[in-house]
Amino acid sequence: MIKVRKTTNNARKCSWTRKSHHLKTPQRPRPVRTVMTRSQCTSAAGFFNGLPAEVFHMILDQMSVVDISVFSMVSKELTSCVVSYISSQAWRNKTIIQSFHNPTLLEQRSTLEHYRHLGLLFKRCTLLLPTKDRLKFIFSKFSQCFTPDCTGFSRYGVLLQTLIAGWDELECHRVFCFLCEQTNLLLKTEALLTTKPGRYQELQLRLFCRKVLLDPCQNQPDGQFWLVQLLKPWPLVSQAHLLFILFGPLLHEGEVTFRHALWDLAKCILMLSGTLQVKGWSTDSVLSILEELIVIPQPWYLENVARLLVLCGSSLCYTFLASKALNGRLDEISRVIIHIILVCEKDGYHMSWAVKLVQQICKVFSTAPERKKLQHVLKAFKNVNNNSLSPGNNFEDRETFQTFCILLDSSARFHTKLLHMFLK
């Protein structure tokens, strides 16, 4: 309909209006929100609280070790339930003791992975405990596994390194002190260093320190830390003796066994002389240990000394010889250099490496007269040749004749490279 309004100026204006009829829809009732208390919110165990322990354990039996480790981080209540579960003798027998000793070669890799997962489980379910309590709980699960003839140290080492991954140096030192306390490690080491025990006791110490603390390390700083912890409590001579026990030959019989052990000794020395991150440890410490090492259990053959220096690399080899040169021990370094040249010839290293080494040692001396002192190297070559030609040597022996030929070849190759360097 149309309405007409009068305005003040008597002008008529028309306006259209329309009445609209809106449909009234019924309002939906709002959902009732229940308010949970703080205790109900934090109790994430929820459904599992009403289950008997046996049923809960049956559920965990169907889960993998990794899944259980994740499950344990849901809440404190579930962590407590998981700790109770893994503390049972049945779980321990099935998960820890099985394959702890003497796994087959095919099972070795999967077994180590299994114990790495176990380390993750123990790390997560003991997250809220102090360090010492965590270690006591974990060690109690393995204390009965260690026997005098234990071969499961590698499995325990993988688990331990997984557990402490990311821990700072102070916490790792606490771990070392705890292990020493539980295993009497320092007392056993002292007994080996101060007496003459059989090889059996040395082998046990070697297995524990190598398999539990050193070999599982993933990087050089970690390996350096544990090795320094093992060496620190002892004087210099004992440190060298301990290194020989841990990395030297298992048997004193035969040159072949000794030669293979030099690889492990070289890796150990390189670990110590790498980027030094341990307080109170320096390159001089490493050189002093090396000096003591090459006379254990008796003075080494010079060829073995030279081979160890070659395996240690250019930097450490140069530092070792340069320190002797500065101390005036030219006759000694001349003999070592001769045998380094022999090792390069025997083991197939480039002779140019030995020439560069001699060149670097020449730079240690500031004046020309001092550099002439390195003529001892040539005299040493002459003496070695004369000793090889002495009447006592029987050249009908094939090995002796072959050694003499290698000596001549190495001398010719070294001087050829040396002359080529100067002509260049």
C-alpha positions, 0 to 999 in steps of 0.5 A: 500500500502507498502512504503520502506524507506532508512535508514542511514545504507543502510538497507531497512526496510518495514513499513506498514501504513493504511489510515483510513477514519473517518466518520464526525458526526454532533455536537449536539447543547449545551443546552442554560442555563438561568442564574437566578438572586439572587432574582429569586433563593431566591423567592421559592414561585415560582408558588404560587406567581401568585395565588390569595390569595383565591386559595392559602388558598384553597390549604392550607385548604387541608393540615394537620397542620403538613404539613402546618408547614413544608411548612412554612419553605420553604422560607420567602415568603411562611412563610408570606403567611402561617402567613396570612392564620392562622391569618384569623378568619375562620381558627382560628374558625375551628382549634383553638376554635373548641374542645378548651373547654370541649372535650369528654373523647374519644376526649381528647387524639386526641385533645391534639395531635392536639394542639401539632401539632399547637404548632409545626406550630407556632414554625416554622412559627414564627422562624425568629421573636424575642421571645416577638413578637412570643409570642404576635402573638401566645397569640393573637390567644388564648386571646379570648379563656380564660374565667373565667370558662376556661377548655382549659388550658391543651390544651394551656399548651401542645401548649406552651410546644411544642413551647418552647421545646429546649429553654434555661433558659433565653428564658423560663424566658422571656416566664414566664415574658410575661405570667405574664404581659398578665394574671396579674399572680403575682397580682392575686397570691398576692391577694390570698396570702394576703387575704382570697378569696373564693375557686373559685379564688384559683381553677382558679389559680391552673388550670392555673399554673398546666395545662399551666406550670407544668403538661405538662412538660415532665421531672423533670428539666422543672417542677422544673424550672417553679415551682421555677419561681412561688415560687421565688417572695414570702417569705418562708411562702407564698411559702408554702401557694402557694404550698398548693393552687396548690397541696393541697386538693381542699376541706378542708372537709373530711380526704379522700380528704386530704389523696389523695392530699398528692400524689400531694404534695409529687410529688411537693416536690420531683420535688423541691428536685431533681437534683437542677439546679436552682440558689439560690435553695437548699435542705435547701429551700425545708426543710424550705418550708416543715416545713411551709407546714405542718401547713397550713391551721392549724397544720396537724395530725401527721399521715398526716405528716408521710404519706407525708414523706413516700411518699417523699421517704427515702432520704428526709424523713431521711434529714427532721428527721435528721435535727430535731435530730441535733437540739435536737427536739427528742420528736417531731421526736419520735412522727413522727417516731411512726406515720411513723410506723403506716403508714407502717402498714396501707398502706402496706409498709415493716416495715424493711424500718422504721427500717432502717430509725431509724438505719440511724438516730442513726448514726447522733449521734456520741456518745453512750449516745446521741444514748440512747436519741432515747429511746424517740421512745419507750416512745412515743409508750408507750404514744400512747398506754396509750392514746388509753386505756384512759377511754375516748375512746369507744372501742364499736366504730369499727373504734376506736377498729380497730385503736388500733389493728393496733397500737399494730400490728405495734408496734409488727412488728417494734420491731420484725424487730428491734430485728432481725436486731440486732441479725443478 
